Amino acid sequence: MKVIVDLCLVPLGVGVSLSPYIAECQNILNSAGLTTQLHAYGTNIEGEWDEVFAALKVCHERVHEMGAPRITTTVKMGTRTDRAQSMDDKIASVQEKML
């Protein structure tokens, strides 16, 4: 099943600069072949359910390996069975209505 996820992963106990941890997660998601869109407070991810959640597990494991004793993660997700829809489709639908 296809899923679109909005991920916000926050390492705790590592100081105020989180970009190295987020960059590592981006590399993991990209290496998994997932479609991603980084934004200011997280990452949108598109792919098959099992592949997406396997990659999220690897992100957590790697961030812990990098020294984060704790991680808090917020995940919003959506699935559809009536038709295929990508992140780009969802954005385009809104933008068309703004014209």
Secondary structure, DSSP 4 states (H G I P E B T S, - for coil): -EEEEEEEEEEESS-S--HHHHHHHHHHHHHTT-EEEEETTEEEEEEEHHHHHHHHHHHHHHHHHTT-SEEEEEEEEE--SSS---HHHHHHHHHHHH-
